[in-house]
Amino acid sequence: MSGEAARISAHLTRRARWGAGEIAFWIGLVALIFVAPSRALLINEILIAGLFALSLDLILGYAGIISLGHAAFFGVGAYGAAILASHGINDPIVGLVIASLIAGLVGLASAPLVLRGSDLTRLMVTLGICLMLGELANKNSWATGGADGLSLELTPIFHLFPIGFTGQRNAALYSLAVLFLLFALARRIVQSPFGLSLRGLRENRLRAGALGISAPRRLIAIYALAAVYAGAAGALVAQTTQIVSLDVFDFHRSADALLMLIIGGTGFLYGGIIGAALFIAIKDGLSTATPEYWEFWIGLLLVALVLAGRERIGARIAGLLPRRARGSAA
């Protein structure tokens, strides 16, 4: 038994190592921000969307929990950062951490409701929670600004690097740093025994239960963690744009995250980032070329991807990475 345990430990250690392709990927993102400073605003949008899609992939791709209301946590994080700033907590990093934890607490509180019943029940419950939180934000205008939204002012990061519209490159680097740190944590988690148990629950919950894997506690834990990630994405939007409105709870945010995962692939941590980059780049190009019909062309692209079966962009790129850098594509 000890020899088998050592073999498994060595296997997990090998998988946890960063490959050359992964390192080049992140260095390339840093270089892109400096090479194309005029596109820093678009790059920042992609990075935040990638983090939001990553948060959804943690529950959908690794735990099999489907959600139509993941924007609930995105909105909580965005309003959390804005309200904290309006009450004098102007440090971006402090506001980001607190807002993310608040979103995580909301996820922890709602997890028992979401995890009950079938997939259809989860779809309705997650959508209902998102709609409810959006209406609460609308009604409590004394705190959220209601339909007018909230604007916020932040101190520069480390009192040196301003973010927002006056520091778009700094904002993109800030979002990239947050994305990388959270990605590295997620990468470690999904390759740990905890992450492997989540995959077992996704594939066959009855068999996993027979092996002694406790489903409720693990699913609640990953759901709360995904809420933290989504809250961080919402806080980044608030801090880098310096304005928050009710649209952070809109259904299209949850739907867009699902579309990004369709493009990039689920159960593959890079899939959300790659899907976000492709989705937003295509959306930006099509909305410029055909402002009236860009949604039609995106819809046509998604239909083509679905009809192509599992020939997904994320799976193709995963094949180019070292084996230890791959996720388990769903």
C-alpha positions as CSV (number, residue, x, y, z in Angstrom):
1,M,0.0,0.0,0.0
2,S,2.8,2.4,0.8
3,G,4.4,1.8,-2.6
4,E,1.1,2.4,-4.3
5,A,0.6,5.6,-2.3
6,A,4.2,6.8,-3.2
7,R,3.5,6.1,-6.9
8,I,0.3,8.1,-6.8
9,S,2.0,11.0,-5.0
10,A,4.8,11.0,-7.5
11,H,2.3,11.1,-10.4
12,L,0.4,14.0,-8.9
13,T,3.7,15.8,-8.3
14,R,4.6,15.4,-12.0
15,R,1.2,16.7,-13.1
16,A,1.6,19.8,-10.9
17,R,4.8,21.0,-12.6
18,W,4.4,23.9,-15.0
19,G,5.3,23.0,-18.6
20,A,7.2,25.2,-21.0
21,G,4.0,25.8,-23.1
22,E,2.2,27.1,-20.0
23,I,5.0,29.4,-19.0
24,A,5.2,30.8,-22.5
25,F,1.4,31.4,-22.5
26,W,1.6,33.6,-19.4
27,I,4.7,35.4,-20.5
28,G,3.0,36.0,-23.9
29,L,0.0,37.7,-22.1
30,V,2.4,40.1,-20.2
31,A,4.2,40.9,-23.5
32,L,0.9,41.5,-25.3
33,I,-0.1,44.2,-22.8
34,F,3.2,46.1,-23.4
35,V,3.3,45.5,-27.1
36,A,-0.3,46.6,-27.7
37,P,-1.1,49.3,-25.1
38,S,-3.8,50.8,-27.3
39,R,-5.7,47.5,-26.9
40,A,-5.2,47.4,-23.1
41,L,-8.9,48.0,-22.5
42,L,-10.0,45.1,-24.7
43,I,-7.3,42.8,-23.1
44,N,-8.5,43.7,-19.7
45,E,-12.0,42.8,-20.6
46,I,-10.8,39.4,-21.9
47,L,-8.8,38.7,-18.8
48,I,-11.7,39.4,-16.5
49,A,-14.1,37.4,-18.7
50,G,-11.6,34.6,-18.6
51,L,-11.5,34.6,-14.8
52,F,-15.3,34.6,-14.8
53,A,-15.4,31.7,-17.2
54,L,-12.8,29.9,-15.1
55,S,-15.0,30.2,-12.1
56,L,-17.9,28.6,-13.9
57,D,-15.6,25.8,-15.2
58,L,-14.7,24.9,-11.6
59,I,-18.3,23.8,-11.0
60,L,-19.4,22.8,-14.5
61,G,-16.3,21.1,-15.8
62,Y,-15.0,19.5,-12.7
63,A,-18.1,19.0,-10.5
64,G,-20.8,18.7,-13.1
65,I,-22.9,21.5,-11.5
66,I,-24.7,23.5,-14.2
67,S,-25.8,27.1,-13.5
68,L,-27.7,29.8,-15.4
69,G,-27.2,32.4,-12.6
70,H,-23.5,32.5,-12.0
71,A,-23.7,36.2,-12.6
72,A,-25.1,36.4,-9.1
73,F,-21.7,36.2,-7.5
74,F,-20.2,38.4,-10.2
75,G,-22.6,41.1,-9.3
76,V,-22.1,40.6,-5.5
77,G,-18.3,41.0,-6.1
78,A,-18.8,44.1,-8.2
79,Y,-21.2,45.9,-5.8
80,G,-19.1,44.7,-2.8
81,A,-16.0,46.5,-4.2
82,A,-18.0,49.6,-5.1
83,I,-19.8,49.9,-1.7
84,L,-16.5,49.3,0.1
85,A,-14.9,52.1,-1.9
86,S,-17.8,54.4,-1.2
87,H,-17.3,53.8,2.5
88,G,-13.6,54.7,2.4
89,I,-11.9,51.3,1.7
90,N,-10.2,52.6,-1.4
91,D,-7.3,50.2,-1.6
92,P,-7.9,48.0,-4.7
93,I,-6.3,44.9,-3.3
94,V,-8.2,45.1,0.1
95,G,-11.5,45.8,-1.7
96,L,-10.9,42.9,-4.1
97,V,-10.2,40.4,-1.3
98,I,-13.2,41.5,0.9
99,A,-15.6,41.6,-2.1
100,S,-14.5,38.1,-3.2
101,L,-15.0,36.7,0.3
102,I,-18.5,38.2,0.5
103,A,-19.3,36.6,-2.8
104,G,-18.0,33.3,-1.4
105,L,-20.2,33.6,1.6
106,V,-23.2,34.1,-0.6
107,G,-22.2,31.0,-2.6
108,L,-21.7,29.0,0.7
109,A,-25.2,30.1,1.9
110,S,-26.9,29.3,-1.4
111,A,-25.0,26.0,-2.1
112,P,-27.4,23.7,-0.2
113,L,-30.3,25.1,-2.2
114,V,-28.5,24.8,-5.5
115,L,-27.3,21.3,-5.0
116,R,-30.7,19.8,-4.3
117,G,-32.6,18.1,-7.0
118,S,-31.9,17.5,-10.7
119,D,-30.0,19.6,-13.2
120,L,-33.2,21.4,-14.3
121,T,-33.9,22.3,-10.7
122,R,-30.4,23.7,-10.4
123,L,-30.9,25.8,-13.5
124,M,-34.0,27.3,-12.1
125,V,-32.7,27.9,-8.6
126,T,-29.4,29.5,-9.8
127,L,-31.4,31.8,-12.2
128,G,-33.8,32.7,-9.4
129,I,-31.0,33.6,-7.0
130,C,-29.5,35.9,-9.6
131,L,-32.8,37.6,-10.4
132,M,-33.5,38.0,-6.7
133,L,-30.1,39.6,-6.0
134,G,-30.5,41.9,-9.0
135,E,-33.9,43.1,-7.7
136,L,-32.4,43.6,-4.2
137,A,-29.7,45.8,-5.7
138,N,-32.4,47.7,-7.6
139,K,-34.6,48.3,-4.6
140,N,-31.9,49.3,-2.1
141,S,-30.8,52.3,-4.0
142,W,-29.5,53.9,-0.8
143,A,-26.6,51.5,-0.9
144,T,-26.3,50.5,-4.5
145,G,-27.4,53.6,-6.4
146,G,-30.3,51.7,-7.9
147,A,-30.7,52.2,-11.7
148,D,-28.1,55.0,-11.6
149,G,-25.4,52.7,-10.3
150,L,-22.3,53.6,-8.3
151,S,-19.1,55.2,-9.3
152,L,-15.9,54.7,-7.2
153,E,-12.5,56.2,-6.7
154,L,-9.6,54.1,-5.8
155,T,-6.1,54.8,-4.6
156,P,-3.3,53.6,-6.9
157,I,-2.1,50.0,-6.4
158,F,0.8,50.2,-3.8
159,H,0.2,54.0,-4.1
160,L,2.2,53.9,-7.3
161,F,0.1,52.4,-10.2
162,P,-3.3,54.0,-10.9
163,I,-5.9,51.8,-12.5
164,G,-9.1,52.7,-14.4
165,F,-9.5,54.8,-17.6
166,T,-6.4,56.9,-16.7
167,G,-4.3,53.8,-16.3
168,Q,-5.6,51.1,-18.7
169,R,-2.3,49.3,-19.0
170,N,-1.9,49.1,-15.3
171,A,-5.5,47.9,-15.0
172,A,-4.8,45.1,-17.5
173,L,-1.6,44.1,-15.6
174,Y,-3.5,44.1,-12.4
175,S,-6.3,41.9,-13.8
176,L,-3.6,39.6,-15.3
177,A,-1.9,39.3,-11.9
178,V,-5.1,38.4,-10.2
179,L,-6.1,35.9,-12.9
180,F,-2.7,34.2,-12.7
181,L,-2.7,33.9,-8.9
182,L,-6.3,32.5,-8.9
183,F,-5.5,30.2,-11.9
184,A,-2.4,28.8,-10.2
185,L,-4.6,28.1,-7.1
186,A,-7.3,26.4,-9.2
187,R,-4.7,24.4,-11.1
188,R,-3.3,23.1,-7.8
189,I,-6.8,22.3,-6.5
190,V,-8.0,20.4,-9.6
191,Q,-4.8,18.3,-9.6
192,S,-5.0,17.4,-5.9
193,P,-6.9,14.5,-4.4
194,F,-9.8,16.8,-3.8
195,G,-9.9,17.7,-7.5
196,L,-9.7,14.1,-8.5
197,S,-12.6,13.3,-6.1
198,L,-14.7,16.0,-7.8
199,R,-14.1,14.4,-11.2
200,G,-15.2,11.1,-9.7
201,L,-18.4,12.7,-8.4
202,R,-19.0,14.2,-11.8
203,E,-18.6,10.9,-13.6
204,N,-20.6,8.7,-11.2
205,R,-21.8,10.0,-7.9
206,L,-23.1,6.6,-6.7
207,R,-19.8,4.9,-7.3
208,A,-17.9,7.7,-5.7
209,G,-20.1,7.5,-2.6
210,A,-19.5,3.7,-2.4
211,L,-15.8,4.6,-2.3
212,G,-16.4,6.8,0.8
213,I,-16.3,10.1,-1.0
214,S,-18.6,12.6,0.7
215,A,-20.4,14.4,-2.1
216,P,-22.3,17.2,-0.2
217,R,-19.2,18.7,1.5
218,R,-17.0,18.6,-1.6
219,L,-19.7,20.1,-3.9
220,I,-20.5,22.9,-1.4
221,A,-16.7,23.6,-1.0
222,I,-16.1,23.9,-4.8
223,Y,-19.3,25.9,-5.3
224,A,-18.3,28.4,-2.6
225,L,-14.8,28.6,-4.2
226,A,-16.3,29.2,-7.6
227,A,-18.3,32.0,-6.1
228,V,-15.1,33.6,-4.7
229,Y,-13.6,33.5,-8.2
230,A,-16.7,35.0,-9.8
231,G,-16.8,37.7,-7.1
232,A,-13.1,38.5,-7.9
233,A,-14.0,39.0,-11.6
234,G,-16.9,41.3,-10.6
235,A,-14.7,43.3,-8.3
236,L,-12.1,43.7,-11.1
237,V,-14.8,45.0,-13.4
238,A,-15.9,47.6,-10.8
239,Q,-12.3,48.7,-10.0
240,T,-11.0,48.9,-13.5
241,T,-14.0,50.7,-15.0
242,Q,-14.8,52.6,-11.8
243,I,-18.5,52.2,-12.2
244,V,-21.1,49.6,-11.4
245,S,-24.6,49.3,-12.6
246,L,-27.4,46.7,-12.4
247,D,-26.3,45.0,-15.6
248,V,-23.7,43.1,-13.6
249,F,-26.6,40.8,-12.6
250,D,-27.9,40.4,-16.2
251,F,-28.6,37.0,-17.6
252,H,-26.3,37.6,-20.6
253,R,-23.3,37.5,-18.3
254,S,-24.1,34.0,-17.2
255,A,-24.9,33.0,-20.8
256,D,-21.7,34.5,-22.2
257,A,-19.6,32.5,-19.7
258,L,-21.4,29.3,-20.9
259,L,-20.7,30.3,-24.5
260,M,-17.0,30.9,-23.7
261,L,-16.8,27.4,-22.2
262,I,-18.5,25.9,-25.2
263,I,-15.9,27.5,-27.4
264,G,-12.9,26.8,-25.2
265,G,-14.0,23.5,-23.6
266,T,-15.0,22.5,-20.1
267,G,-12.9,20.6,-17.6
268,F,-9.8,22.4,-19.0
269,L,-8.7,25.4,-17.0
270,Y,-7.3,27.2,-20.1
271,G,-10.6,26.6,-21.9
272,G,-12.3,29.5,-20.2
273,I,-9.4,31.9,-20.9
274,I,-9.1,30.8,-24.5
275,G,-12.9,30.8,-25.0
276,A,-13.1,34.3,-23.5
277,A,-10.4,35.6,-25.8
278,L,-12.0,34.1,-28.9
279,F,-15.5,35.1,-28.0
280,I,-14.7,38.7,-27.2
281,A,-12.3,39.1,-30.1
282,I,-15.0,37.8,-32.5
283,K,-17.7,39.9,-30.9
284,D,-15.5,43.0,-31.1
285,G,-14.7,42.4,-34.8
286,L,-18.2,41.4,-35.8
287,S,-19.9,44.3,-34.0
288,T,-17.6,46.7,-35.8
289,A,-18.1,45.1,-39.2
290,T,-21.9,44.4,-38.9
291,P,-23.3,46.4,-35.9
292,E,-26.8,45.1,-36.6
293,Y,-26.2,41.4,-37.3
294,W,-23.1,40.5,-35.2
295,E,-25.3,38.3,-32.8
296,F,-26.5,36.3,-35.8
297,W,-22.9,35.5,-36.9
298,I,-21.9,34.5,-33.3
299,G,-24.9,32.3,-33.1
300,L,-24.0,30.7,-36.4
301,L,-20.5,30.0,-35.2
302,L,-21.8,28.4,-32.0
303,V,-24.2,26.2,-34.0
304,A,-21.2,25.1,-36.2
305,L,-19.2,24.3,-33.0
306,V,-22.1,22.2,-31.6
307,L,-22.6,20.3,-34.9
308,A,-18.8,19.6,-35.0
309,G,-19.2,17.6,-31.8
310,R,-16.2,17.5,-29.6
311,E,-13.8,19.1,-32.0
312,R,-13.4,22.0,-29.7
313,I,-10.8,24.7,-29.8
314,G,-9.8,24.0,-26.2
315,A,-9.4,20.3,-26.8
316,R,-7.2,21.0,-29.8
317,I,-4.9,23.4,-27.8
318,A,-4.9,21.0,-24.9
319,G,-3.3,18.4,-27.2
320,L,-0.4,20.8,-27.9
321,L,0.4,21.2,-24.2
322,P,2.4,18.8,-22.1
323,R,0.3,16.0,-20.6
324,R,0.6,17.2,-17.1
325,A,-0.7,20.7,-18.1
326,R,-4.0,19.3,-19.4
327,G,-7.2,19.1,-17.6
328,S,-9.8,16.4,-18.1
329,A,-11.9,17.7,-21.0
330,A,-15.5,16.9,-20.5
